[in-house]
Amino acid sequence: MPDVLLTLYCAGADGTLIAGALRGATGRAVHLREETVFGHDFSDASTAERVTGQLDRRAIDVTLPEESVASVIGAVERLNRAAPVRWHVTPVVAGGRLP
């Protein structure tokens, strides 16, 4: 099966925990980015985030075989996280490395 890009969006407090777990579970490079989300859905927001209208989030990307997505999501689900995690999967059409 082809590789896919798994992207998870989590609370800032959970970013390093989840990225470390993904690195251990996949053996792949994991990319962690800080993000500020200006949103309308505050169901996952802290009280401070609801007041400001800005969510402090981390985006975590890892490329992995499509068949391993379910087990990786299960590993993240079992972590002792502070907040919910949202995720999506995107097909990788092409990729490579330029020297």
BELURKA-V344465 format. One record per helix or strand of 3 or more residues. SS is the DSSP state (hx for helix, st for strand). FROM is the first residue (numbers start at 1). TO is the last residue. Records with the same first field share a line. If there is no record, write none. Layout:
SS->FROM-TO ; FROM-TO
//
This chain:
st->3-11 ; 30-38 ; 54-65 ; 86-91
hx->12-26 ; 47-52 ; 66-77
//
